[in-house]
Amino acid sequence: MARSLAGVMTFRLLILAAAMGRLACGIVRMRDARLDALPELSTPHAEIRTEALGLSAVEVEQLITVPLEADLLNEVVGVPIIRSEALPGLSSAVLTKGLRQ
């Protein structure tokens, strides 16, 4: 351990130059990076879809969408925005984390 520490202290300028070279290489490569390689910064959301084949949009709304929102989704902590839609045979609820509108 003492020998490696002594070696680092002896060649500290060489190690500093190597670190600066790696940093410069990273900056140059970052400029050429594809945009899809960078993280997506959109608002997190989750979508819940429930199929009910043979039911009309009104029945889906009454039997699935409203009870789902009232019993389960309104109690989710940290999700102030809930949007739902009822189509014939399909119920869709989207939970979005963000500011309450």
Secondary structure, DSSP 8 states (H G I E B T S, - for coil): -HHHHHHHHHTHHHHHHHHHHHHHHHHHHHHT--GGGS---S--EEEEEEE-TT--HHHHIIIIIHHHHHHTGGG-TT--EEEEEEETTEEEEEEE-S---
